[in-house]
Amino acid sequence: MGNEITFDPNNGFKLLLHAALMRNLEIAMCELLMLDELGKDCANDRQYSFLYAAAPIIIEKASGSPVNPIVVK
């Protein structure tokens, strides 16, 4: 998705879709997630539904930040 291009409706500039979604629509994206342990736990108890929450650190003029994710089953 980071290589797809869209255009800013306000000024017509080219934008990476990744940046446009994060900045303009406040859609959070997670990359490089380590989900092996969660997958094993789901397989062990055969419960595959859960709540995933990861609040980012708000950094002014930044396009990303580390998160501290939690899963509630």
C-alpha positions in Angstrom: 0.0 0.0 0.0 2.9 2.4 0.6 3.7 2.5 -3.1 0.2 3.4 -4.2 -0.4 7.1 -5.2 -3.4 9.3 -4.7 -4.0 13.0 -5.1 -4.7 15.6 -2.4 -8.2 17.0 -3.1 -7.2 20.4 -1.7 -4.2 21.1 -3.9 -3.8 18.3 -6.4 -0.4 17.2 -5.1 0.6 13.5 -5.4 0.5 11.7 -2.1 1.4 8.2 -1.1 -1.8 6.5 -0.1 -0.2 5.3 3.1 0.5 8.9 4.2 -2.8 10.3 3.0 -4.8 7.7 5.0 -2.8 8.2 8.1 -2.6 12.0 8.1 -5.9 13.0 6.5 -8.3 10.3 7.7 -6.5 9.3 10.9 -6.5 5.7 9.9 -3.8 3.9 11.9 -1.8 1.2 10.2 0.3 -1.4 11.9 3.3 -3.0 10.3 5.8 -5.7 11.4 3.5 -7.2 14.0 4.7 -10.3 15.9 1.5 -12.4 16.0 3.0 -15.9 16.4 2.3 -16.2 20.1 -1.3 -14.9 19.6 -1.8 -17.4 16.8 -0.6 -20.3 19.0 -2.9 -19.2 21.9 -5.9 -19.0 19.5 -5.2 -22.5 18.2 -4.8 -23.9 21.7 -8.1 -22.7 23.0 -9.9 -22.5 19.6 -11.0 -19.0 20.3 -10.2 -16.8 17.3 -12.1 -13.6 18.2 -10.4 -10.9 20.3 -10.1 -7.2 20.7 -6.8 -5.7 19.5 -6.0 -2.2 20.8 -2.8 -0.2 20.2 -2.8 3.4 21.0 0.0 5.4 19.3 2.0 8.0 21.0 0.9 11.4 19.7 3.9 13.2 18.2 3.4 16.5 16.5 4.2 16.5 12.8 5.1 12.8 12.8 3.6 10.2 10.5 4.1 7.3 12.9 5.1 6.2 16.4 5.7 3.1 18.4 2.7 1.5 20.1 2.1 -0.8 23.1 -0.6 -3.2 21.8 -2.8 -5.4 23.9 -5.2 -8.2 23.0 -8.3 -9.1 25.1 -9.9 -12.5 24.5 
